[in-house]
Amino acid sequence: MLPARAQFPEGFLFGTATSAYQIEGHAFGGAGRTHWDDFADTPGNVVRAETGARACDHYHRWPEDLDLIAGANLDAYRFSASWARVLPEGRGTPNPEGLDFYDRLVDGMVERGLKPALTLYHWELPSALADLGGWRNRDIAGWFADYTEVLMRRIGDRVWSAAPINEPWCVGWLSHFMGIHAPGLRDIRATARAMHHVLLAHGRAIEVMRGLGHRNLGAVCNLEWADPVDDSPEAAAAAARYDAIYNRWFLGAIFRKEYPALALEGLEPHMPPGWQDDMDLIGTPVDWCGLNYYTRKNLAPAPGPWPQYAEIDGPLPKTQMGWEIYPEGLEKFLLRTQAEYSRGLPIYITENGMASAEVPVVDGMVDDPERIDYLSQHLAAVQRAIAQGANVQGYFCWSMLDNYEWSLGYEKRFGLVHVDFDSLKRTPKSSYLALARALARNG
């Protein structure tokens, strides 16, 4: 059973999250082409070559979707804007239809009593900027700052919070070293530059928003708890290296103006010249820290070039993604982040959830007890962290809707609400109904 709202501190926020490319339908409303469109059009990159062209058609169905969010008794909605919908070429003339869409969307949240929690970038880089090197090009920090100003001048007066970039590890490492996300590179020099420039863009965006007078600005990093596969010193070293690259690189830069030595040992030879001079800007103060958490990894040493680790399949129950269910990792991260990085700032769990296999709609119902159990376990971990003094002030479930799961297409379902991708009919799952009951303010 999900814990009730009354079991959390007064004012604790509950929300849900989505992202633009995953739900909106990028073929609509004058949006420009993105490197995700290019990546998906390349054979072998995405399951069944599926794209975000229609997705959940949130572009047209947003009133229904906001009604669902409000109907779950949630307080806030974490959404993202598409850079290419606002600026189809990434620079230059804004798209009036795109700005009008986000205007309507934010007004719709406010009308329903939902706090709009904006993410400026969730991975859909305009193709015109990818042509210029994308995240490898230092100029992207200035392009992103300009986009930030255009969007925030239009909707910034009504958003409750704003964060520049969702999951910078995915933008840098997953996309440029592992090649799993757009632009699909496997190049350590590109990786080092992307991992630095994404943080430089974060700093510039915070600077711009401060200059416009906006408050409640934060950073959102994804974290995976790193455990050594055995008791050997070699496995411990592999786990520490993974932790440095995945978790400490981004938090360390934003909150301590430094990169971890275990990550620099491989990346520093490939960093852009003068990168050290950017750390003050990257560390421009933020008001809160957002953590996205799903799983842990078990690490073993591996031969070959740096980083010399391998992920080993673990023994715990797994989600449809093959990710181990390890709520203890969320508790550990909340405590470690407060002690070592955020230092008393509010912490929000900005994403947490699970993918499960599709369950058919029967008599208007979709039963997903495993998601209720997953959320219950992780909310219990949040409660334990709060009891130990962690300043956790909110929790956002990923995701509101079944949607486009990037290179995995439409078959991995994270939603509280089932989406029939043929008819686009929305059907709340049993997890949605359980959450609505738990969060009801009348007890």
N, C-alpha and C positions, 0 to 999 in steps of 0.2 A: 504494500500500500504506500502511496506517495505521502510524505509528511505534509501536514497542513500549513497554510500560511502562518497561523498563529504560533507555530513552532520555530519561527525565525525571528530575528530582531525586528523591532518596530521600524518600518520604512524600507525593509529589504525588498528589492525589486525583482520581479519575475518577468521574463520576456522570452521571445523567440526570435530566430534569426533566419535570414535568407541572403541570397546575393543576386545581383542584377542579371548577369548572363545566364544563371541557372534557372531563372523563373520567368523573366520578362517576355521573351520572344524578341530576339535581336533583329529580326527582319522587319519589325514594325517601327513607325515613327521617325524615320529619317536617320537612324543610327548608322554610323560609319562602320566599315569593315574592321575586324580585330584580328590579332594574331591567333586567337582561338578559332575563328572561322578558317584561317589558313591551315592551322594544325589539324583540325578535324577533316578538312578536305584532302589531307595527305593520307593515302591508303596505309592502314595498319596502326594509325595513331589512336583512334577512338573505336570502341566497340561498335560494330555495325556502321561505322562512319557517321554516327549520330552527331547532330550539331545543336546549338541553342537558337536556331532560327525561329522556332515557335515556342519551345520549352513548355511552360505552363500557361502561356498567354496571359501572364499577370499584367501586361501592358494594357489589356482591355478589361480584365476581370478583377482589377485591384479593389473595387469596392466590396465585392464578395469576399475577397481574401482578408481585407481589413476587418470585415464583420466577423470572420472566423477567429481572428486574433483577439478581438475584443470579447467575443463569446466565450473564449477560454479563460476569462478573468485575468488576463495578463496585463501588466502595467506598461510595458515598453516593447517596441518593435525595432530590432536591429536590422537595417536594410543597407544595401549599397547602391551607389549610383554608377552608371557606366560612363567612363571617360569618353568613349566613342559615341555615346548617345548625346552627350553635351557638346563635344567638339569632334565632329566626324573625322577630321584629319589630325586630331590630337592637338592642334594649334589653330589659330586664326578665328574664323567666324563661327560663333556658337550656333547650334541647331535650335531654333525656337520651339519646335515640337518637343524636343527632349527636355528643355528647361520647363516648359509648360507641364509636362508629365510629372516631373518631380515636385513641382509646385502643387499640383492636384493631390499627389500622393501624400505629401507632408500635411497639407490641409486636412485630408481625410483622416490621418492619424490623430491630429489635434481634435477634430470634431468628435472622435470616438473616445477621447480621453487617454490615448496612447502616447507615450513619450517617444518621439522620433530619435533613434540612435543611429547616426549616419556613419557609414564607412565610405571613404572617398574612392577606394580602389580595391576591387576583388578580382584582379587577374586579367581583365579584358583590355589589353593594351591596344590602342589604335594601330592598325597595320602601317599607316604612314610613318609612325614613330618607330615601329619595328624595322622598317626599311632603313632608318637612320642609325640602327644599332640597338635600339630599345634600351634595356636596362644596362647594357654594356657602355652606353654613351653617357658621360657625365652631364651633358646638357639636359638629360631627362629630369634632373632635379628642378631646373628652371621651368621646363614644360609642365611638370606636375604642379608647381607652385601657381602657374598661370591658370591651369584648370581649376585648382582649389579656389582661387579668387573668383572666377566666373561663377562657379556653382554656389559658393557660400554667400556671395552678394545677393543671389536670388533666393535661397532657402535658409540661410544661416540664422535668420532672425527667429525661426520657429523650431530648429532642431534642439533637442535636449542635450545631446552629446555628439562629438565628432571624433573619429580616428582616421588618420590618413590611409593606412595600408593594412589589409588583412593578411596575416600570416606571412611575414617577409621571408621565412625559411622556404616556403613554397615558391615564392617569386624568384629567389636566388638559387638555392641548392637543388630543389626538386626539378626545376625547369631548365637549369643550365649545367648541372653536374650529372644528374640522373637521367635527364631527358624525358621525364614522364609527363610533364605538362608543357604547354606552349612557352617558349618557342622550340622546345624539344632538343636542346643542345646537350652535348656531353664534352665539356671543354672547361678545364680548371681555370684558365685565364678569364674566360667569360664569367665563370662562377664568382671568382673573387671580386670582380668589378661589379657584377650585379648585386652581390651581397653588401657591398659598400654603398653603391649608388641608391639602392632602395632605402637605406637608412638616411642618406643625405636628402632624398626626396621627402622622407618623413619629417626631418628637421625643418626643411624649407616650408612644408605645408603648415606645420605648427606655427612657425614664425609668421606666415601670412595670416593665419586665422587669429593669432594674437593681435596682429596689426589692425584687423577689422573689428576688434573688440569682442571676439567670441571667447567663451569660457567652457569649462567641462570638456577639455580636450585630452585624449588619451592615446595609448598605443596598444595594439592587439597582436600578441605573439602566440604561436602554437607551440605546444610543449609535448614531448614524449618522455616518460620516465625511462632512464637507461639503466638496466641491471646487467652485471656480468653473468655470463652463462654458467660459470663455475667459480671456485675459490682461487683460481690461479692469478698471479700478478699480471699475466698477459691479458687475461679476460678483463681484469679491473682496468687496465690501461685502455683497452678497446672501448669499454663503456664510458670512461672519462672523456675520451676523444669524441665519441658520438655526442655526449652531453654538451661538450664545448661547442661543437658545430651547430647542433640542433637547437639547444636551449639557451646557452650562455652568450653566444655571439650577439644576439639581438637585444636581450635584456641588459647585457653588460654595456653595450654601446649607448642605449637610450638612458639608462639610469646611472651608469658609472663612467661614461665617456671612455670606455676601454674595450678592447677585444681580448678574449681569452688566449693565453699563450699556446694552449694545445691546438687551437684552430689556426692561429697564425703560423705555426710551424709548417703547415702545408700551403696556406693561402698567401702569406706575406710576399713571397717572390713574384706573385702575379697581381698584387694590388696596384691600383692606379698611383702614379707619382703624387707625393704630398698628401696622401690620405690622412696622415696624422693631424694635419691642420684642420680637418673637417669635424673633429670629434666634439668640439664645443657646440657647433651648430646641431649635430646629430643629437646631442644631449640637452637640447632646449627643453626646459622643464615642462612636464605634462601634469595633468590633474588626477589621473587615475591610470591603473594598469589593467589591461584585459588579457585573460588567459583562455586559450582554446585547448581543451584537453579531451582525448579520446582513449588512449591506450598506452602501453609500455612496450619496450623492445628489449630482447635478450641479446647481448652482444658477445661475440667471440673474436679472438684475434684471427687475422687472415693474412696470407702471404701477399706479396706484390707491393705496388706503390702505395703511398699515403692515400687514404687515411687508415688502411690496414685493419678494418673491422668487417665482420659479417653478421647479419641478423639471423638468429637461430629461432626456429619455431618453438613457442613456449607451451606449457602444459595447461594454461587456464582456458576456461570457456571463451569462445570467440564470437564476434559479430559476423554478419554476412561479408564484411570487408576482410575477414581473416584476422581482425585485430583482437588481441586479448582484452578481456574485461577486467580491469584492475583499478577499482575506485580508490584504493589506497594511494595510488600515484597522484591523484588530484589533491588529496589531503596533504601529501608531502610537498607538492609544488606550491600550494597556497602558503604553507609555513615557510618554505625556503625563499620564495619570492619576497615575502614581507621582510624576512630577516636580512637578505642579501641585496635586494634591489629596490623594491618600492618603498621600503622604510616608513611604513605607516600610512601611505596614500591609500585611498579606496582601491580595492581589487574587485573586479567583476569576472565571473566565468562567462566569457562572451560566446563560447560555443561548447556544447557537450551533448552527445546523443549517439545513436547507433543506427546502422543499416541492418535491415532484416529482410528476409525473402518476401516476395509479394504474397499477400493473403487475399483470396478473392472476396469481393463484396457479397455478403449473404444477408438477404433481408435488410439491406441498408446499413449493415454493420461490418466493420473490419476489426477482427480480434488480434491484438498484438501484446499479449501479456509479457513477453520478453522485454519489450521496450519499457513497460511500467517498472519491471524489476531493475533494469539498467538505470533508469532515472532515479528510482528509490535509493539504490546503492550509492549513487554519486551525490545525491542531495544529502544523504547521511554523512558522506565524507566531508561535505561542506559544513555541516553542523559540527562535526568533530573539530575541524580547523577553527571555526569561530569560537568554540569552547576553549581552545588553546590560545586565543588572542588574535587570530588573523582578522584583519579589517576587511572582511568580505561583505560587499553591499548589494550584490545582485547575481542572478543566474539566468542565462539565456539558453534555451534548448535549441539545438540544431536537429531538425529544421522544421519550419512550419509545414512545408509541402514536400511531398515526393518531387524530385526535380532532376535536372541534368547533372549527373555526377562526373563531369569533366571527361577524362579519358575512359571512364567506365560507362559512359552513356546513361541510359535511363533505367538500368536494371537494379541498381543499388538504391534502396528506398530508405531514406532517413526521416521521412515526414511524420508529423503528428496527424496529418491529413493525407489520406490516400488520393492520388490523382490517376484517373484513367487517361492514359496518354493518347487514346484515340478520340474519346468524346470530351476530354478535359474536365469531366465531372469530378467535383471534390466530395469526398466522404470522410468525415471525422472518424479516426480510429478510436479504439477503446482507450488508448493512452491519452488522447486529446480529452476524452470525457473524464478520465480519472484526474487529469491535471486541472480541468475546470472545476471539479468538485473540491479538490484540495485547496484551490486558491480562492474559493468563494469567500467573500468578506463577511458573510453572515454566520460563518462558522459551521 
